[in-house]
Amino acid sequence: MLIGWLTNGCTLQCPHVTASMVNLTRHEKEKYFLTANGDKELFPSLHDPHSRELSVVIPAYNEELRMPVMLEEAMEYLENRQKEHPSFTYEVIVVDDGSRDKTTEVALQYTRKYGADKVRVLTLVKNRGKGGAVRMGTMSSRGKLILMADADGATKFADIEKVEAGLHDLNPKPENMAVSCGSRAHLEQDSIAQRSFFRTFLMYGFHFLVWFFCVRGIKDTQCGFKLFTREAALRTFSSLHVERWAFDVELLYIAQCFKIPIAEVAVNWTEIEGSKLVPVWSWLQMGRDLVFIRLRYITGAWKLESPHKTD
């Protein structure tokens, strides 16, 4: 009885979207970005019409050392693409998630180099977690398409073309709702050979919990390289509750509940030293969060939201 209740929860809860809203308010300081001259300007809203082809949202926590390599690669690709296709417009939003190092200062160097129309820095007053940082950046973006990408550069940035192709293949009309997920599932067998039995057991246990409680049909929910249409981003991030590592799973759970089509596309990925994840403890925390995600939606403690503008 309980198993049936849990596994059928999305069908029971998804037809209508109401209830108390997720808290999307932000500190006064988080409403502004600095221009290349040091002036403050107000961030736009995801509720506004798009004015760029692409927004790249990069969550960053204590990333002063790893982030420059990623930003150099990303900016080189984006600048070259714009030269080849002058109609292509973009922005990069670095979200400093309450870092204790010089992440903001490093990111602002790129604002001064490329201008605030192309690189903006959103500095959060306190640490929210990766999911909270991605949501804050996404809600401040101008892109028709919105890419979330990790600051460590583990995924080759040019692989955006692969996830774009996956998004296009979904043919997201008429509502323009679609999500394309980068995936490392094709690399799993090689990674298993390098892991201990216990870590492999935890990995498979996590995959089972994802499948059983939340998301089916997606082999790699955790790759930090996901592309959203603007409409899909607004619909999913408006309902997101989890702000730490398991937020990817809730995002995809929400997308599936709204019947938003999802593509999974193999990308090039390299493990980069300095990960913030503590392998065993983080997986256990995420496993706990997966159970809570499902239970909270089913019991009505959390509900899917109709997007509306907040301060």
Contacts in CASP RR format, 6 or more apart in sequence:
PFRMAT RR
TARGET T0000
AUTHOR 0000-0000-0000
METHOD contacts of the structure
MODEL  1
MLIGWLTNGCTLQCPHVTASMVNLTRHEKEKYFLTANGDKELFPSLHDPH
SRELSVVIPAYNEELRMPVMLEEAMEYLENRQKEHPSFTYEVIVVDDGSR
DKTTEVALQYTRKYGADKVRVLTLVKNRGKGGAVRMGTMSSRGKLILMAD
ADGATKFADIEKVEAGLHDLNPKPENMAVSCGSRAHLEQDSIAQRSFFRT
FLMYGFHFLVWFFCVRGIKDTQCGFKLFTREAALRTFSSLHVERWAFDVE
LLYIAQCFKIPIAEVAVNWTEIEGSKLVPVWSWLQMGRDLVFIRLRYITG
AWKLESPHKTD
5 298 0 8 1.000
6 212 0 8 1.000
6 213 0 8 1.000
6 294 0 8 1.000
6 295 0 8 1.000
6 298 0 8 1.000
7 212 0 8 1.000
9 294 0 8 1.000
9 297 0 8 1.000
9 298 0 8 1.000
10 253 0 8 1.000
10 256 0 8 1.000
10 257 0 8 1.000
10 297 0 8 1.000
12 298 0 8 1.000
13 257 0 8 1.000
13 297 0 8 1.000
13 298 0 8 1.000
13 300 0 8 1.000
13 303 0 8 1.000
13 304 0 8 1.000
14 257 0 8 1.000
14 258 0 8 1.000
14 259 0 8 1.000
14 304 0 8 1.000
17 239 0 8 1.000
17 303 0 8 1.000
17 304 0 8 1.000
17 305 0 8 1.000
17 306 0 8 1.000
18 303 0 8 1.000
18 305 0 8 1.000
18 306 0 8 1.000
19 300 0 8 1.000
19 303 0 8 1.000
19 305 0 8 1.000
20 303 0 8 1.000
21 238 0 8 1.000
21 305 0 8 1.000
21 308 0 8 1.000
21 310 0 8 1.000
22 238 0 8 1.000
22 239 0 8 1.000
22 240 0 8 1.000
22 241 0 8 1.000
22 305 0 8 1.000
24 135 0 8 1.000
24 139 0 8 1.000
24 238 0 8 1.000
24 310 0 8 1.000
25 310 0 8 1.000
25 311 0 8 1.000
26 136 0 8 1.000
26 311 0 8 1.000
27 124 0 8 1.000
27 125 0 8 1.000
29 123 0 8 1.000
29 125 0 8 1.000
30 122 0 8 1.000
30 123 0 8 1.000
30 124 0 8 1.000
30 125 0 8 1.000
30 136 0 8 1.000
31 42 0 8 1.000
31 43 0 8 1.000
32 40 0 8 1.000
32 41 0 8 1.000
32 42 0 8 1.000
32 43 0 8 1.000
33 40 0 8 1.000
33 41 0 8 1.000
33 43 0 8 1.000
33 111 0 8 1.000
33 116 0 8 1.000
33 120 0 8 1.000
33 121 0 8 1.000
33 122 0 8 1.000
34 40 0 8 1.000
34 41 0 8 1.000
34 108 0 8 1.000
34 111 0 8 1.000
34 116 0 8 1.000
34 121 0 8 1.000
35 41 0 8 1.000
35 111 0 8 1.000
35 115 0 8 1.000
35 116 0 8 1.000
36 111 0 8 1.000
36 112 0 8 1.000
36 115 0 8 1.000
36 116 0 8 1.000
41 116 0 8 1.000
43 120 0 8 1.000
43 122 0 8 1.000
43 140 0 8 1.000
44 51 0 8 1.000
44 140 0 8 1.000
44 141 0 8 1.000
44 142 0 8 1.000
45 139 0 8 1.000
45 140 0 8 1.000
45 309 0 8 1.000
46 138 0 8 1.000
46 139 0 8 1.000
46 140 0 8 1.000
46 141 0 8 1.000
46 230 0 8 1.000
46 233 0 8 1.000
46 234 0 8 1.000
46 237 0 8 1.000
47 234 0 8 1.000
47 307 0 8 1.000
47 308 0 8 1.000
47 309 0 8 1.000
48 142 0 8 1.000
50 142 0 8 1.000
50 143 0 8 1.000
50 144 0 8 1.000
50 230 0 8 1.000
51 89 0 8 1.000
51 142 0 8 1.000
51 143 0 8 1.000
52 89 0 8 1.000
52 90 0 8 1.000
52 91 0 8 1.000
52 142 0 8 1.000
52 143 0 8 1.000
52 144 0 8 1.000
53 87 0 8 1.000
53 88 0 8 1.000
53 89 0 8 1.000
53 90 0 8 1.000
53 143 0 8 1.000
53 144 0 8 1.000
53 145 0 8 1.000
54 78 0 8 1.000
54 88 0 8 1.000
54 89 0 8 1.000
54 90 0 8 1.000
54 91 0 8 1.000
54 143 0 8 1.000
54 144 0 8 1.000
54 145 0 8 1.000
54 146 0 8 1.000
54 147 0 8 1.000
55 90 0 8 1.000
55 91 0 8 1.000
55 92 0 8 1.000
55 93 0 8 1.000
55 138 0 8 1.000
55 141 0 8 1.000
55 142 0 8 1.000
55 143 0 8 1.000
55 145 0 8 1.000
55 146 0 8 1.000
55 147 0 8 1.000
56 74 0 8 1.000
56 78 0 8 1.000
56 90 0 8 1.000
56 91 0 8 1.000
56 92 0 8 1.000
56 93 0 8 1.000
56 147 0 8 1.000
56 149 0 8 1.000
57 93 0 8 1.000
57 95 0 8 1.000
57 134 0 8 1.000
57 137 0 8 1.000
57 138 0 8 1.000
57 141 0 8 1.000
57 146 0 8 1.000
57 147 0 8 1.000
57 148 0 8 1.000
57 149 0 8 1.000
58 67 0 8 1.000
58 70 0 8 1.000
58 71 0 8 1.000
58 74 0 8 1.000
58 92 0 8 1.000
58 93 0 8 1.000
58 94 0 8 1.000
58 95 0 8 1.000
58 148 0 8 1.000
58 149 0 8 1.000
58 150 0 8 1.000
58 151 0 8 1.000
59 95 0 8 1.000
59 97 0 8 1.000
59 129 0 8 1.000
59 130 0 8 1.000
59 131 0 8 1.000
59 132 0 8 1.000
59 133 0 8 1.000
59 134 0 8 1.000
59 148 0 8 1.000
59 150 0 8 1.000
59 151 0 8 1.000
60 67 0 8 1.000
60 94 0 8 1.000
60 95 0 8 1.000
60 96 0 8 1.000
60 97 0 8 1.000
60 99 0 8 1.000
60 103 0 8 1.000
60 107 0 8 1.000
60 133 0 8 1.000
60 151 0 8 1.000
61 96 0 8 1.000
61 97 0 8 1.000
61 98 0 8 1.000
61 99 0 8 1.000
61 103 0 8 1.000
61 127 0 8 1.000
61 129 0 8 1.000
61 130 0 8 1.000
61 133 0 8 1.000
61 276 0 8 1.000
62 99 0 8 1.000
62 100 0 8 1.000
62 101 0 8 1.000
62 103 0 8 1.000
62 276 0 8 1.000
63 99 0 8 1.000
63 101 0 8 1.000
63 103 0 8 1.000
63 106 0 8 1.000
63 151 0 8 1.000
63 152 0 8 1.000
64 99 0 8 1.000
64 101 0 8 1.000
64 102 0 8 1.000
64 103 0 8 1.000
64 105 0 8 1.000
64 106 0 8 1.000
66 151 0 8 1.000
66 152 0 8 1.000
66 153 0 8 1.000
66 272 0 8 1.000
66 274 0 8 1.000
67 94 0 8 1.000
67 103 0 8 1.000
67 106 0 8 1.000
67 107 0 8 1.000
67 151 0 8 1.000
67 152 0 8 1.000
68 106 0 8 1.000
69 153 0 8 1.000
70 149 0 8 1.000
70 150 0 8 1.000
70 151 0 8 1.000
70 152 0 8 1.000
70 153 0 8 1.000
70 157 0 8 1.000
71 92 0 8 1.000
71 94 0 8 1.000
71 107 0 8 1.000
71 110 0 8 1.000
73 153 0 8 1.000
73 156 0 8 1.000
73 157 0 8 1.000
74 92 0 8 1.000
74 149 0 8 1.000
74 157 0 8 1.000
75 92 0 8 1.000
75 110 0 8 1.000
75 114 0 8 1.000
75 119 0 8 1.000
77 157 0 8 1.000
77 158 0 8 1.000
77 160 0 8 1.000
78 90 0 8 1.000
78 92 0 8 1.000
78 118 0 8 1.000
79 114 0 8 1.000
81 88 0 8 1.000
81 90 0 8 1.000
82 88 0 8 1.000
82 89 0 8 1.000
82 90 0 8 1.000
90 118 0 8 1.000
90 143 0 8 1.000
91 117 0 8 1.000
91 118 0 8 1.000
91 119 0 8 1.000
91 120 0 8 1.000
91 141 0 8 1.000
91 142 0 8 1.000
91 143 0 8 1.000
92 110 0 8 1.000
92 118 0 8 1.000
92 119 0 8 1.000
92 120 0 8 1.000
93 120 0 8 1.000
93 121 0 8 1.000
93 122 0 8 1.000
93 137 0 8 1.000
93 140 0 8 1.000
93 141 0 8 1.000
94 103 0 8 1.000
94 107 0 8 1.000
94 110 0 8 1.000
94 119 0 8 1.000
94 120 0 8 1.000
94 121 0 8 1.000
94 122 0 8 1.000
94 151 0 8 1.000
95 121 0 8 1.000
95 122 0 8 1.000
95 124 0 8 1.000
95 133 0 8 1.000
95 134 0 8 1.000
95 136 0 8 1.000
95 137 0 8 1.000
96 103 0 8 1.000
96 104 0 8 1.000
96 107 0 8 1.000
96 121 0 8 1.000
96 122 0 8 1.000
96 123 0 8 1.000
96 124 0 8 1.000
97 124 0 8 1.000
97 127 0 8 1.000
97 128 0 8 1.000
97 129 0 8 1.000
97 130 0 8 1.000
97 132 0 8 1.000
97 133 0 8 1.000
98 123 0 8 1.000
98 124 0 8 1.000
98 125 0 8 1.000
98 126 0 8 1.000
98 127 0 8 1.000
98 128 0 8 1.000
104 121 0 8 1.000
104 123 0 8 1.000
107 119 0 8 1.000
107 121 0 8 1.000
108 121 0 8 1.000
110 119 0 8 1.000
111 119 0 8 1.000
111 120 0 8 1.000
111 121 0 8 1.000
113 119 0 8 1.000
120 140 0 8 1.000
122 136 0 8 1.000
122 137 0 8 1.000
122 140 0 8 1.000
124 133 0 8 1.000
124 136 0 8 1.000
128 136 0 8 1.000
128 243 0 8 1.000
129 243 0 8 1.000
129 244 0 8 1.000
130 243 0 8 1.000
130 244 0 8 1.000
130 245 0 8 1.000
130 247 0 8 1.000
131 240 0 8 1.000
131 242 0 8 1.000
131 243 0 8 1.000
131 244 0 8 1.000
131 247 0 8 1.000
132 240 0 8 1.000
132 243 0 8 1.000
132 247 0 8 1.000
134 148 0 8 1.000
134 237 0 8 1.000
134 247 0 8 1.000
135 237 0 8 1.000
135 240 0 8 1.000
135 243 0 8 1.000
135 247 0 8 1.000
138 146 0 8 1.000
138 148 0 8 1.000
138 228 0 8 1.000
138 233 0 8 1.000
138 237 0 8 1.000
139 237 0 8 1.000
141 233 0 8 1.000
143 230 0 8 1.000
144 229 0 8 1.000
144 230 0 8 1.000
145 164 0 8 1.000
145 167 0 8 1.000
145 227 0 8 1.000
145 228 0 8 1.000
145 229 0 8 1.000
145 230 0 8 1.000
146 227 0 8 1.000
146 228 0 8 1.000
146 229 0 8 1.000
146 230 0 8 1.000
146 233 0 8 1.000
147 160 0 8 1.000
147 163 0 8 1.000
147 225 0 8 1.000
147 226 0 8 1.000
147 227 0 8 1.000
147 228 0 8 1.000
148 224 0 8 1.000
148 225 0 8 1.000
148 226 0 8 1.000
148 228 0 8 1.000
149 155 0 8 1.000
149 157 0 8 1.000
149 224 0 8 1.000
149 225 0 8 1.000
150 224 0 8 1.000
150 225 0 8 1.000
152 272 0 8 1.000
152 274 0 8 1.000
152 275 0 8 1.000
153 272 0 8 1.000
154 269 0 8 1.000
154 270 0 8 1.000
154 271 0 8 1.000
154 272 0 8 1.000
155 182 0 8 1.000
155 223 0 8 1.000
155 224 0 8 1.000
155 225 0 8 1.000
155 267 0 8 1.000
155 268 0 8 1.000
155 269 0 8 1.000
156 267 0 8 1.000
156 268 0 8 1.000
156 269 0 8 1.000
159 182 0 8 1.000
159 225 0 8 1.000
159 267 0 8 1.000
159 268 0 8 1.000
160 227 0 8 1.000
162 182 0 8 1.000
162 265 0 8 1.000
162 266 0 8 1.000
162 267 0 8 1.000
163 180 0 8 1.000
163 181 0 8 1.000
163 182 0 8 1.000
163 225 0 8 1.000
163 226 0 8 1.000
163 227 0 8 1.000
163 263 0 8 1.000
163 265 0 8 1.000
163 267 0 8 1.000
164 180 0 8 1.000
164 227 0 8 1.000
165 265 0 8 1.000
166 180 0 8 1.000
166 263 0 8 1.000
166 265 0 8 1.000
167 178 0 8 1.000
167 179 0 8 1.000
167 180 0 8 1.000
167 227 0 8 1.000
167 229 0 8 1.000
167 263 0 8 1.000
169 263 0 8 1.000
170 178 0 8 1.000
170 180 0 8 1.000
170 261 0 8 1.000
170 262 0 8 1.000
170 263 0 8 1.000
172 178 0 8 1.000
172 229 0 8 1.000
172 232 0 8 1.000
172 261 0 8 1.000
175 231 0 8 1.000
176 229 0 8 1.000
176 230 0 8 1.000
176 231 0 8 1.000
176 232 0 8 1.000
177 229 0 8 1.000
177 231 0 8 1.000
177 232 0 8 1.000
177 235 0 8 1.000
177 258 0 8 1.000
177 260 0 8 1.000
177 261 0 8 1.000
178 228 0 8 1.000
178 229 0 8 1.000
178 232 0 8 1.000
178 260 0 8 1.000
178 261 0 8 1.000
178 262 0 8 1.000
178 263 0 8 1.000
179 226 0 8 1.000
179 227 0 8 1.000
179 228 0 8 1.000
179 229 0 8 1.000
179 232 0 8 1.000
179 236 0 8 1.000
179 251 0 8 1.000
179 252 0 8 1.000
179 255 0 8 1.000
179 260 0 8 1.000
179 261 0 8 1.000
179 262 0 8 1.000
179 263 0 8 1.000
180 226 0 8 1.000
180 227 0 8 1.000
180 262 0 8 1.000
180 263 0 8 1.000
180 264 0 8 1.000
180 265 0 8 1.000
181 218 0 8 1.000
181 220 0 8 1.000
181 221 0 8 1.000
181 223 0 8 1.000
181 225 0 8 1.000
181 226 0 8 1.000
181 227 0 8 1.000
181 252 0 8 1.000
181 262 0 8 1.000
181 263 0 8 1.000
181 264 0 8 1.000
181 265 0 8 1.000
182 220 0 8 1.000
182 223 0 8 1.000
182 224 0 8 1.000
182 225 0 8 1.000
182 226 0 8 1.000
182 264 0 8 1.000
182 265 0 8 1.000
182 266 0 8 1.000
182 267 0 8 1.000
183 218 0 8 1.000
183 219 0 8 1.000
183 220 0 8 1.000
183 223 0 8 1.000
183 264 0 8 1.000
183 265 0 8 1.000
183 266 0 8 1.000
183 267 0 8 1.000
184 191 0 8 1.000
184 220 0 8 1.000
184 223 0 8 1.000
184 266 0 8 1.000
184 267 0 8 1.000
184 269 0 8 1.000
185 219 0 8 1.000
185 220 0 8 1.000
185 264 0 8 1.000
185 266 0 8 1.000
186 266 0 8 1.000
187 269 0 8 1.000
188 219 0 8 1.000
192 200 0 8 1.000
192 203 0 8 1.000
195 203 0 8 1.000
198 280 0 8 1.000
199 279 0 8 1.000
199 280 0 8 1.000
202 279 0 8 1.000
202 280 0 8 1.000
202 283 0 8 1.000
202 284 0 8 1.000
203 283 0 8 1.000
206 283 0 8 1.000
206 286 0 8 1.000
206 287 0 8 1.000
206 290 0 8 1.000
207 219 0 8 1.000
209 287 0 8 1.000
209 290 0 8 1.000
209 291 0 8 1.000
210 218 0 8 1.000
210 221 0 8 1.000
210 249 0 8 1.000
210 290 0 8 1.000
211 217 0 8 1.000
213 290 0 8 1.000
213 291 0 8 1.000
213 293 0 8 1.000
213 294 0 8 1.000
214 249 0 8 1.000
214 250 0 8 1.000
214 252 0 8 1.000
214 253 0 8 1.000
214 290 0 8 1.000
214 293 0 8 1.000
214 294 0 8 1.000
215 221 0 8 1.000
215 249 0 8 1.000
215 252 0 8 1.000
215 253 0 8 1.000
215 256 0 8 1.000
216 256 0 8 1.000
217 264 0 8 1.000
218 252 0 8 1.000
218 262 0 8 1.000
218 264 0 8 1.000
219 264 0 8 1.000
220 264 0 8 1.000
221 248 0 8 1.000
221 249 0 8 1.000
221 252 0 8 1.000
222 245 0 8 1.000
222 248 0 8 1.000
222 249 0 8 1.000
223 248 0 8 1.000
223 267 0 8 1.000
223 269 0 8 1.000
224 248 0 8 1.000
225 267 0 8 1.000
226 248 0 8 1.000
226 251 0 8 1.000
228 236 0 8 1.000
232 255 0 8 1.000
232 260 0 8 1.000
234 307 0 8 1.000
235 254 0 8 1.000
235 255 0 8 1.000
235 258 0 8 1.000
235 260 0 8 1.000
235 307 0 8 1.000
236 251 0 8 1.000
236 254 0 8 1.000
236 255 0 8 1.000
236 258 0 8 1.000
236 260 0 8 1.000
237 251 0 8 1.000
238 305 0 8 1.000
238 306 0 8 1.000
238 307 0 8 1.000
238 308 0 8 1.000
239 254 0 8 1.000
239 303 0 8 1.000
239 304 0 8 1.000
239 305 0 8 1.000
240 247 0 8 1.000
240 250 0 8 1.000
240 251 0 8 1.000
240 254 0 8 1.000
241 250 0 8 1.000
241 293 0 8 1.000
241 296 0 8 1.000
241 302 0 8 1.000
242 249 0 8 1.000
242 250 0 8 1.000
242 289 0 8 1.000
242 293 0 8 1.000
244 285 0 8 1.000
244 289 0 8 1.000
245 277 0 8 1.000
245 282 0 8 1.000
245 285 0 8 1.000
245 286 0 8 1.000
245 289 0 8 1.000
246 285 0 8 1.000
246 286 0 8 1.000
246 287 0 8 1.000
246 289 0 8 1.000
246 290 0 8 1.000
246 293 0 8 1.000
249 286 0 8 1.000
249 289 0 8 1.000
249 290 0 8 1.000
249 293 0 8 1.000
250 293 0 8 1.000
252 262 0 8 1.000
253 293 0 8 1.000
253 294 0 8 1.000
253 297 0 8 1.000
254 304 0 8 1.000
255 262 0 8 1.000
256 262 0 8 1.000
257 304 0 8 1.000
258 304 0 8 1.000
293 302 0 8 1.000
295 301 0 8 1.000
296 302 0 8 1.000
297 303 0 8 1.000
297 304 0 8 1.000
END
